[in-house]
């Protein structure tokens, strides 16, 4: 029965990706309440990280705070006191005054109201009845200034007070009535007060599902009537206009903006504005008791919009803020007015949904394609980078343009896509691994096959101790080159390189221990013992380096950045033999010597050398040209090795070698003159990286020739 690979069909993987994106897009369009809460939580976090800076935009809160109640008596105050407060504020010539209090019932402290509870003689009752009515006193005060009162809207139609509308509307486009927040009932001020007021606006807040106030309506719908909010009315009176100009969206899909005098305020389709909150600031509050006590300079109030309300804890006019705390309801009005007058509007633009859906589809396609075609780590890193880019863009849009773009739902859908495609690939990867295991169970390792066929008597099952020499090579930066080249070209270059390197090893009768990517490990004196294995290893390393340098130069001349080859050489006792058991065996060497040879190859990177050989290897061929590097202690070793750099005799510079040896002897003797000697050597031979390495060590305060390598 033929074996079949486990690679999944492309159409099937694309089908999984497409289904996950369709499901995610449906979730986005459905927009269930839990996802809205998550989206709003992200917007809140943006505001907490960068709230709107407070600036004095001529909006002040006249605060009936706890101290005012303590000084002037419990709430509700007599309407005459409120009239006194209002009169003093009007004298300061503010732009407008808005009262965040609903005067829906008569003042219980009014003299005529008291007659209903007190049993008095007729003359005294008549005297009391002739006293001024508190509500009338307040109505007269309201009528003397540019003052707006407030009413409450309710979905309950049983509240049937029709609020008096003081403004007129000019429509540009179709009426946005059907898109405004609908209400059926209203609780209005007393008729006398309502008639005296210059403006009348709704005090209604609409919190989101989590109870947080993020938007304030400028316009609402009471039954089939347009009604303004208190924020809109305070602006209208301050702008000294009677009209609101309502701008509809081009496709008649609700409101786009509202014009109030010189102000053009962008809104949502429902006639709301997003509030860009600033941190609580005492500068926007003036306690009411200080006004009544005459302690406030009237110049602080001139041309300001004044909001009369309360922050007293016991009066329960408190709201949840996106910044994480509880603020008075009057401050919500104030923050909305500050934002409008400051001219910087936090908004969720009409194109946000289309952009987010496009990000979901394009980003999901990219993430899914990467997950289907690459390994887990690469795919996960790509997914994380995509998330960072998404959230970075959302933050940039908020921080620099005051746009609210949702990074939460695209992140969730991308995660779903990543998980589905990754799980799908994992399932087929397991099938592929089972196929590879089944296929390669029919093969044995090809190492040493030719030798064993020619010399079967040399085959020894098990292992034995033997002194061997090892040559380890590695190609610098070949992985980066492969990523830039066509796969066929990259494989061709690597195959040519490996073929020649292995041919050189075989010419010196070395044994190929293994190939790992572009790295080659060669073993000498096994399986056949070679008395001159150290010389063979050294000559093999030099010949490999000559070829590698020549090959790299040829490719570099063609514009291909083919790197240098680094080589490590070491000798010592190891255990050599067949490992793997009865199922499959591989002939190789095990022991610390093998690891050390590999470490010496890696040490070249830090030393600036190309061939690093141990003293144990050079002891068998002392005539080989070399120069001493020093005592090298590699990572994981406590005893340092004496190591040398092998030199190619074909381009040896005797003068430079003599200068290096002199400088090295001074360094070993901890002579301060070693720095100058190495400095002259580097000046005369800038390409001598080993001399530069020692010079840097000495300049960094090190001495002697003990070199510590903390990395492999």
MARVOMI-833936 format. One line per field, with one value per residue (C-alpha): x, y, z; residue in one letter. Coordinates in steps of 0.001 Angstrom, whole numbers, padded with zeros to 6 digits, always signed. Layout:
// MARVOMI-833936
east = X, ...
north = Y, ...
up = Z, ...
aa = a, ...
This chain:
// MARVOMI-833936
east = +000000, +001611, +002299, +000515, +001819, -000230, -000206, -003718, -005419, -005195, -008919, -009759, -007535, -008981, -012466, -011726, -010293, -013281, -015798, -014050, -014059, -017725, -018614, -016565, -018160, -021599, -020648, -019501, -022742, -024826, -022936, -024333, -024376, -021344, -019202, -020503, -019384, -015920, -015693, -016705, -014201, -011441, -012653, -012709, -009151, -008024, -009605, -007954, -004566, -005065, -007999, -008901, -006769, -008909, -008973, -011122, -013679, -016039, -018195, -018739, -020768, -022590, -022537, -025068, -022470, -022407, -020813, -023579, -026206, -024328, -024176, -027588, -029834, -031051, -032446, -034793, -034048, -036865, -037365, -036678, -033088, -032696, -034178, -031607, -028813, -030116, -030405, -026816, -025608, -027571, -025953, -022556, -023766, -023139, -023603, -026417, -027624, -028952, -030555, -030165, -033164, -036750, -039230, -042180, -043933, -044852, -042489, -043621, -042199, -044279, -046677, -049839, -048735, -048169, -051798, -052809, -050996, -051386, -054585, -054407, -056852, -058427, -056454, -053128, -054080, -054958, -051653, -049762, -051689, -050685, -046975, -045103, -045381, -041963, -042537, -043618, -040506, -038369, -040366, -039701, -035992, -035927, -037658, -035072, -032141, -030948, -031965, -032867, -034808, -034897, -037480, -037220, -038206, -039465, -040486, -043560, -046479, -048299, -046163, -048117, -046695, -045872, -042649, -042656, -040253, -038555, -036516, -037189, -035619, -034233, -033793, -031062, -032021, -034740, -036067, -033942, -036943, -037134, -033456, -033566, -033883, -037644, -039635, -043351, -043694, -042287, -042025, -041937, -041412, -044346, -046141, -045225, -041549, -041584, -043275, -040727, -037655, -035829, -034924, -036210, -034136, -034196, -032064, -032201, -029009, -028866, -026257, -024771, -025413, -022754, -024261, -021530, -022439, -020367, -022704, -024993, -027943, -028303, -031678, -034330, -037789, -040759, -043624, -043483, -041797, -038181, -036936, -033460, -031340, -030266, -026750, -028126, -030358, -027561, -025477, -028372, -028958, -025227, -025093, -028130, -030024, -033516, -032863, -031206, -029933, -030227, -027955, -028925, -026667, -026512, -028335, -031048, -029724, -030066, -028295, -024838, -024463, -026379, -025731, -026170, -025298, -021657, -021113, -021247, -021350, -020914, -023274, -024075, -026994, -029073, -028280, -025730, -022144, -019407, -017950, -014171, -013808, -011152, -010123, -012219, -010955, -012028, -011618, -014891, -016837, -017960, -019857, -023293, -022760, -019835, -022036, -024704, -022040, -020722, -017238, -016942, -015735, -018409, -015709, -015101, -018660, -019054, -019747, -019606, -022195, -023300, -024794, -026665, -026664, -025556, -022652, -023983, -023744, -027160, -029004, -027919, -027334, -024243, -023129, -020483, -017652, -015484, -012491, -013491, -015055, -018425, -019116, -022105, -024620, -024109, -020452, -021507, -023307, -020278, -017806, -019963, -020102, -016333, -015666, -018008, -016651, -013081, -013750, -012287, -014948, -014527, -016364, -016949, -017016, -019573, -016886, -015651, -017825, -016696, -013046, -013283, -015018, -012338, -009639, -011361, -011446, -007991, -006229, -008040, -007051, -003413, -003337, -005137, -002868, +000248, -001127, -001948, +001415, +003893, +004913, +003346, +005975, +006193, +002403, +001970, +004570, +002835, -000521, +000877, +002468, -000861, -002607, +000022, -000433, -004231, -004192, -001480, -003586, -006669, -004656, -003175, -006652, -007859, -004820, -004180, -007546, -010134, -011603, -013005, -012109, -012829, -009787, -011606, -013948, -011376, -008941, -011479, -012290, -008603, -008040, -010861, -009376, -005888, -007120, -009278, -006591, -003827, -005833, -006652, -002970, -001973, -004342, -002835, +000689, +000199, -000910, +002187, +004448, +002894, +003503, +007171, +007685, +006146, +008154, +011565, +011104, +011936, +015390, +018611, +021099, +023399, +026402, +029413, +027592, +030365, +033054, +031169, +030631, +034376, +035530, +032818, +035349, +035786, +032180, +031971, +028569, +028235, +030796, +034413, +036651, +038874, +040902, +039572, +039722, +036670, +036090, +032903, +031934, +029131, +028158, +027579, +024159, +023070, +019521, +019062, +020421, +017957, +015055, +016102, +016784, +014582, +014314, +015759, +018761, +019344, +019285, +021640, +024186, +024044, +024350, +027454, +028977, +028255, +029363, +032807, +033191, +032384, +034659, +037543, +036805, +036766, +040052, +041629, +039860, +037515, +034135, +030994, +029418, +026388, +025027, +022784, +021491, +024613, +026807, +029080, +030678, +033672, +035289, +038843, +040257, +036930, +035889, +039484, +042130, +044451, +047672, +047897, +044241, +045220, +047219, +044435, +041871, +044016, +044778, +041096, +040081, +042598, +041517, +037852, +038541, +040415, +037526, +034868, +036650, +037115, +033492, +032165, +034317, +032999, +029373, +029958, +031297, +027953, +026064, +025159, +025955, +027358, +028979, +032251, +032695, +033746, +035525, +036308, +038861, +039407, +040788, +040235, +038796, +035187, +032909, +032329, +029979, +026530, +023608, +019890, +019137, +017781, +015295, +017861, +021450, +023731, +027496, +028676, +030826, +029603, +031489, +032545, +035153, +032431, +030619, +033845, +034685, +031255, +031836, +035162, +033397, +030952, +033763, +035056, +032097, +033349, +037092, +037000, +038747, +037762, +039487, +039816, +041821, +042665, +046143, +045203, +044886, +047971, +050088, +050024, +051212, +053292, +054716, +051346, +051312, +049174, +049050, +047980, +044592, +044738, +043039, +039408, +036714, +033560, +030045, +029427, +033163, +035232, +038660, +039883, +041374, +044447, +043309, +045017, +044055, +045139, +046883, +047010, +050689, +049880, +049142, +051043, +052559, +055658, +056036, +052438, +052754, +055904, +054198, +051171, +053326, +055191, +051943, +050455, +053487, +053159, +049447, +050178, +052733, +050082, +052507, +050747, +052633, +050371, +047730, +050098, +051464, +048014, +047013, +049958, +049085, +045468, +046530, +048888, +046510, +042889, +041581, +043165, +040005, +041730, +044160, +041188, +039441, +042396, +042756, +039109, +039559, +042517, +040782, +037799, +040111, +040805, +044308, +046061, +044866, +041984, +038879, +035434, +032616, +029192, +027392, +027590
north = +000000, +003322, +005954, +009300, +012516, +014423, +017875, +019291, +020437, +024193, +024496, +022841, +025177, +028180, +026890, +026793, +030309, +031611, +030061, +031568, +035017, +034743, +033757, +036648, +039134, +037914, +038399, +041934, +042811, +041247, +043321, +041663, +043535, +041755, +042851, +046407, +046385, +045190, +047855, +050584, +049276, +049782, +053330, +054002, +052748, +055113, +058019, +056938, +056816, +060194, +062205, +065578, +068271, +070668, +074214, +077128, +077375, +079740, +077010, +077079, +074896, +076741, +073847, +073170, +071079, +069539, +072646, +074831, +072583, +072692, +076499, +077325, +074463, +071158, +070570, +071618, +075250, +077760, +079009, +082521, +081483, +080050, +083287, +085248, +083035, +083438, +087210, +087508, +085382, +087456, +090577, +089198, +089210, +085557, +084252, +081998, +080157, +076589, +075011, +071247, +071025, +070153, +072437, +070132, +070739, +073815, +075050, +073526, +076510, +079020, +080955, +079912, +076295, +076538, +077605, +074083, +072721, +075494, +076361, +080160, +082890, +084566, +087816, +086039, +083655, +086641, +088320, +085142, +084735, +088219, +087406, +086786, +083253, +081613, +080039, +083392, +085038, +082426, +082813, +086556, +085925, +083379, +085817, +088569, +086641, +084398, +081287, +077746, +075299, +071536, +068773, +064997, +062581, +059076, +056066, +055935, +057654, +058240, +061345, +063609, +067097, +068458, +070469, +073982, +074318, +077701, +077178, +076708, +074241, +074705, +071444, +070852, +067521, +065249, +065260, +063143, +062575, +058809, +058394, +060342, +058648, +058237, +059099, +059071, +060991, +064151, +065788, +069563, +072583, +074490, +076400, +079822, +078914, +077279, +080310, +082690, +080744, +081714, +078080, +074640, +071504, +067813, +066648, +063034, +060907, +057605, +055307, +052326, +048743, +048956, +052133, +054491, +057840, +058130, +060223, +063187, +063892, +067343, +066542, +063977, +062864, +063405, +061501, +063105, +066321, +067459, +068589, +069955, +068951, +071323, +071358, +072471, +075129, +076611, +076902, +078393, +081090, +081804, +082176, +084501, +082631, +081203, +078499, +075110, +074120, +070353, +068720, +065235, +062578, +062434, +059100, +060307, +057985, +060325, +063411, +064503, +067778, +070504, +074199, +076512, +080082, +080053, +076521, +073473, +070366, +066902, +064319, +060657, +059631, +059644, +063275, +062518, +063608, +061451, +063098, +063404, +063490, +065344, +064520, +066147, +069668, +071969, +074994, +074251, +074353, +077399, +076576, +078179, +079445, +081568, +083267, +084012, +085262, +087674, +086144, +085638, +088413, +088901, +089160, +085422, +084803, +087353, +085780, +082297, +079566, +078910, +075563, +075376, +071858, +069736, +067480, +066713, +063033, +062829, +064201, +061184, +063022, +060886, +059135, +056602, +058103, +056306, +057435, +054946, +057144, +058645, +062261, +064564, +064672, +068429, +067784, +065618, +068662, +070838, +068448, +068259, +072076, +072396, +069975, +071774, +075240, +073906, +072768, +069252, +066638, +062998, +061002, +057609, +058501, +057079, +055178, +053399, +050298, +049868, +050312, +047846, +045258, +045707, +045257, +042088, +040594, +041637, +041034, +037736, +036582, +037428, +035838, +032731, +032368, +032678, +030162, +027681, +027956, +028318, +026824, +027599, +030032, +032061, +032184, +033206, +035973, +037222, +037186, +039157, +041705, +042123, +042761, +045315, +047108, +047082, +048485, +050967, +052332, +052569, +054444, +056781, +057563, +058409, +060249, +062431, +062696, +062012, +059114, +056068, +052957, +049546, +047254, +044719, +042936, +042688, +041242, +038634, +037654, +037496, +035255, +032963, +032832, +032151, +029350, +027655, +027721, +026731, +023787, +022750, +022881, +021029, +018176, +017776, +018304, +015312, +013298, +014441, +013471, +010029, +009696, +010745, +008323, +005493, +006375, +006702, +003519, +001801, +003425, +003239, +005989, +006286, +007287, +005051, +002751, +002861, +002200, -000659, -002294, -002095, -002999, -004993, -006381, -002920, -002755, -002916, -003075, -001026, +001599, +002031, +004781, +006333, +009479, +011421, +014859, +016859, +019669, +021707, +024307, +026855, +029360, +032939, +034512, +031933, +031856, +035553, +034994, +032154, +034424, +036891, +034337, +032200, +028789, +026946, +029255, +029074, +025276, +025173, +027464, +025464, +022113, +023298, +024551, +021353, +019111, +020743, +020898, +017199, +016353, +018101, +016129, +012876, +013794, +013844, +010571, +012173, +010697, +012735, +012807, +014900, +017824, +020317, +022868, +024622, +023236, +020210, +017988, +015853, +013132, +011761, +008469, +006654, +004087, +003422, +004730, +007318, +008096, +011491, +012435, +015840, +016785, +015566, +017632, +020774, +020376, +019641, +022817, +024930, +023490, +024001, +027603, +028248, +026872, +028641, +032009, +031579, +030480, +033393, +035870, +034547, +034869, +038274, +039471, +038376, +040477, +037558, +038208, +034754, +034773, +033483, +030018, +029593, +026424, +024855, +022014, +019933, +016530, +014155, +010904, +010071, +007058, +006015, +003351, +002533, +004107, +003702, +000107, -002656, -000539, +001851, +002685, +005595, +005651, +008658, +009953, +011059, +012992, +016375, +016695, +016860, +019628, +021557, +021431, +022900, +025619, +026536, +027035, +029380, +031219, +032562, +034921, +036752, +036393, +037677, +034557, +032039, +028867, +028245, +025129, +023741, +023053, +019365, +019320, +021410, +019189, +016614, +019087, +021835, +022978, +024316, +028100, +029537, +032216, +031881, +033345, +032616, +030614, +030310, +029293, +028522, +028521, +025555, +024810, +025494, +024660, +026921, +025596, +026993, +027883, +029087, +030690, +028619, +030657, +030092, +029943, +031140, +034673, +034733, +038096, +037312, +040902, +041084, +037663, +038764, +041987, +040034, +037566, +040436, +042162, +038885, +038199, +041667, +040994, +037654, +039404, +042058, +044669, +048029, +048327, +045639, +048245, +050314, +047235, +046051, +049591, +049832, +046420, +047420, +050715, +048936, +046040, +047223, +043869, +041966, +041315, +039148, +041953, +044342, +041886, +041846, +045625, +046082, +043665, +045612, +048954, +047542, +046879, +043187, +041734, +038511, +036100, +034410, +034880, +034185, +033427, +033548, +032602, +029625
up = +000000, -001032, +001612, +001402, +002827, +005373, +003703, +003719, +000485, -000011, -000718, +002599, +004599, +002768, +003524, +007268, +007066, +005127, +007534, +010543, +008906, +007915, +011460, +012862, +010459, +011489, +015127, +014369, +012597, +015361, +017968, +021117, +024400, +025971, +023035, +023350, +026981, +025964, +023267, +025675, +028233, +025642, +024946, +028705, +029059, +026321, +028218, +031452, +029765, +028109, +029502, +028069, +029732, +031721, +030427, +031529, +028706, +030523, +032094, +035862, +038194, +040967, +043384, +046110, +047903, +051361, +052828, +051357, +052956, +056244, +056223, +054740, +055781, +054442, +050993, +049497, +050058, +049907, +046376, +047658, +048460, +044985, +043608, +045627, +044263, +040725, +041062, +042292, +039390, +036852, +038188, +037086, +033441, +032548, +029000, +030246, +033317, +033361, +036410, +036802, +039139, +038230, +039970, +039350, +042701, +044665, +047356, +050643, +052543, +050599, +052916, +051086, +051166, +054907, +055397, +054369, +057423, +060036, +061833, +062271, +063175, +060173, +060474, +060695, +057888, +055685, +056549, +055678, +052433, +051356, +051626, +048315, +046937, +046823, +043424, +042015, +043449, +041719, +038489, +038500, +039053, +036237, +033922, +034515, +033029, +030244, +032185, +031135, +033263, +032942, +032618, +032829, +030066, +030694, +028597, +030850, +029044, +032365, +032908, +030642, +031186, +027742, +028043, +026663, +023741, +023607, +020446, +016767, +014307, +010827, +008912, +006351, +004876, +006172, +009703, +012087, +014383, +013854, +014820, +018072, +021456, +022021, +025175, +025897, +029157, +030694, +034096, +033589, +035875, +037294, +034529, +035952, +036102, +032694, +031147, +032678, +031495, +028316, +027685, +028628, +028129, +029000, +031921, +030811, +030681, +028814, +030319, +028508, +029575, +032291, +033777, +032535, +030968, +027779, +025595, +026160, +023825, +022348, +020833, +021820, +020748, +023019, +021393, +017925, +018961, +018874, +022275, +023167, +026127, +028880, +027386, +024017, +025610, +027698, +024508, +022554, +025163, +025381, +021592, +021719, +019048, +018841, +016273, +016054, +012612, +012183, +009601, +008443, +006987, +003214, +003072, +005469, +008153, +011099, +012345, +011302, +013218, +014991, +014516, +017499, +016595, +015470, +016773, +014514, +016706, +015122, +016596, +016296, +014115, +017331, +018123, +020872, +021471, +022971, +026054, +026203, +029970, +031882, +035416, +038174, +038784, +041583, +039289, +037528, +040855, +042861, +046085, +046213, +049736, +048582, +045973, +048561, +050990, +048353, +048374, +044589, +042299, +039658, +036982, +037377, +036203, +033415, +029999, +031515, +031186, +034756, +035732, +039005, +040437, +043327, +044236, +047717, +048466, +050083, +047047, +044937, +041647, +040957, +037755, +036716, +034678, +032058, +034104, +036767, +039432, +040359, +039472, +039999, +037173, +036834, +035970, +033021, +031610, +032334, +030710, +027584, +027385, +027952, +025116, +022719, +023522, +023299, +019729, +020162, +019711, +020640, +018010, +016513, +012799, +010424, +008500, +011648, +011132, +007531, +008468, +011344, +009178, +006517, +009176, +010370, +006867, +005627, +008940, +009419, +005923, +006588, +010047, +008827, +005804, +007969, +010476, +007720, +006030, +008896, +012203, +015541, +016834, +013635, +013348, +016976, +016678, +013530, +015315, +018264, +015933, +014128, +017452, +018452, +015132, +015519, +019040, +018130, +015280, +017498, +020128, +017496, +016154, +019667, +020979, +017923, +016162, +018928, +016904, +018714, +016721, +018183, +018569, +020777, +018394, +015565, +018127, +019215, +015633, +014717, +017717, +016594, +013091, +014438, +016706, +014061, +011377, +013811, +015142, +011593, +010607, +013781, +012949, +009495, +010840, +013112, +010099, +008220, +011123, +011275, +007532, +007867, +010746, +008724, +005603, +007276, +009271, +005990, +005819, +007818, +008335, +005258, +007356, +006799, +004388, +001798, +004395, +006033, +002670, +001934, +005478, +007222, +009689, +011198, +012303, +016094, +017757, +020888, +021801, +022707, +024024, +021436, +020939, +017943, +016382, +015339, +012888, +013224, +010602, +010385, +007703, +008851, +008135, +005576, +006979, +006209, +002689, +002099, +003013, +000312, -002445, -004609, -002863, -005839, -006023, -002261, -002264, -005245, -003537, -000314, -002074, -003977, -000738, +001216, -001612, -001733, +002031, +002398, -000531, +001248, +004408, +002472, +000779, +004248, +005103, +007554, +008500, +008034, +011459, +010553, +008569, +010332, +007844, +006572, +009397, +008956, +011615, +010607, +012721, +012378, +013704, +013710, +012811, +011693, +014027, +012503, +014334, +012620, +013171, +014631, +011527, +009260, +011168, +010995, +007286, +006596, +008440, +006497, +003146, +004030, +004947, +001687, -000353, +001687, +001386, -002357, -002863, -000799, -002749, -006061, -004926, -003374, -006710, -008200, -005655, -003372, +000290, +001016, +004469, +005858, +007340, +010976, +012072, +015439, +015914, +019061, +020014, +022921, +024138, +023240, +023034, +019439, +018203, +017006, +018833, +018299, +019264, +017089, +015115, +013641, +014490, +013772, +014026, +015939, +018798, +022195, +024811, +026082, +023355, +020699, +022557, +023079, +019371, +018654, +021255, +019682, +016357, +018046, +019875, +016544, +016464, +019561, +018971, +015393, +014082, +011423, +012719, +016445, +017412, +020819, +022160, +022317, +018522, +017746, +019998, +017196, +014537, +016165, +012824, +011667, +011491, +014272, +016887, +020454, +021398, +025128, +027826, +026796, +029268, +027340, +028797, +031090, +031679, +034753, +033296, +030492, +027244, +025565, +022048, +018886, +015615, +012603, +009904, +006181, +005182, +001648, +002867, +006170, +007216, +009331, +010573, +011737, +013414, +015272, +016406, +017620, +019584, +021259, +022230, +023457, +025684, +027204, +027834, +029517, +031730, +032578, +031248, +030694, +027436, +025967, +025190, +023099, +021354, +020353, +019404, +016964, +015590, +014987, +013421, +011028, +010321, +010713, +009438, +012338, +014351, +016979, +017807, +017996, +020338, +022747, +022567, +023543, +026455, +027746, +027308, +029246, +032214, +031714, +031942, +031118, +028482, +030327, +028188, +029623, +027167, +028779, +025572, +023286
aa = x, x, x, x, x, x, x, x, x, x, x, x, x, x, x, x, x, x, x, x, x, x, x, x, x, x, x, x, x, x, x, x, x, x, x, x, x, x, x, x, x, x, x, x, x, x, x, x, x, x, x, x, x, x, x, x, x, x, x, x, x, x, x, x, x, x, x, x, x, x, x, x, x, x, x, x, x, x, x, x, x, x, x, x, x, x, x, x, x, x, x, x, x, x, x, x, x, x, x, x, x, x, x, x, x, x, x, x, x, x, x, x, x, x, x, x, x, x, x, x, x, x, x, x, x, x, x, x, x, x, x, x, x, x, x, x, x, x, x, x, x, x, x, x, x, x, x, x, x, x, x, x, x, x, x, x, x, x, x, x, x, x, x, x, x, x, x, x, x, x, x, x, x, x, x, x, x, x, x, x, x, x, x, x, x, x, x, x, x, x, x, x, x, x, x, x, x, x, x, x, x, x, x, x, x, x, x, x, x, x, x, x, x, x, x, x, x, x, x, x, x, x, x, x, x, x, x, x, x, x, x, x, x, x, x, x, x, x, x, x, x, x, x, x, x, x, x, x, x, x, x, x, x, x, x, x, x, x, x, x, x, x, x, x, x, x, x, x, x, x, x, x, x, x, x, x, x, x, x, x, x, x, x, x, x, x, x, x, x, x, x, x, x, x, x, x, x, x, x, x, x, x, x, x, x, x, x, x, x, x, x, x, x, x, x, x, x, x, x, x, x, x, x, x, x, x, x, x, x, x, x, x, x, x, x, x, x, x, x, x, x, x, x, x, x, x, x, x, x, x, x, x, x, x, x, x, x, x, x, x, x, x, x, x, x, x, x, x, x, x, x, x, x, x, x, x, x, x, x, x, x, x, x, x, x, x, x, x, x, x, x, x, x, x, x, x, x, x, x, x, x, x, x, x, x, x, x, x, x, x, x, x, x, x, x, x, x, x, x, x, x, x, x, x, x, x, x, x, x, x, x, x, x, x, x, x, x, x, x, x, x, x, x, x, x, x, x, x, x, x, x, x, x, x, x, x, x, x, x, x, x, x, x, x, x, x, x, x, x, x, x, x, x, x, x, x, x, x, x, x, x, x, x, x, x, x, x, x, x, x, x, x, x, x, x, x, x, x, x, x, x, x, x, x, x, x, x, x, x, x, x, x, x, x, x, x, x, x, x, x, x, x, x, x, x, x, x, x, x, x, x, x, x, x, x, x, x, x, x, x, x, x, x, x, x, x, x, x, x, x, x, x, x, x, x, x, x, x, x, x, x, x, x, x, x, x, x, x, x, x, x, x, x, x, x, x, x, x, x, x, x, x, x, x, x, x, x, x, x, x, x, x, x, x, x, x, x, x, x, x, x, x, x, x, x, x, x, x, x, x, x, x, x, x, x, x, x, x, x, x, x, x, x, x, x, x, x, x, x, x, x, x, x, x, x, x, x, x, x, x, x, x, x, x, x, x, x, x, x, x, x, x, x, x, x, x, x, x, x, x, x, x, x, x, x, x, x, x, x, x, x, x, x, x, x, x, x, x, x, x, x, x, x, x, x, x, x, x, x, x, x, x, x, x, x, x, x, x, x, x, x, x, x, x, x, x, x, x, x, x, x, x
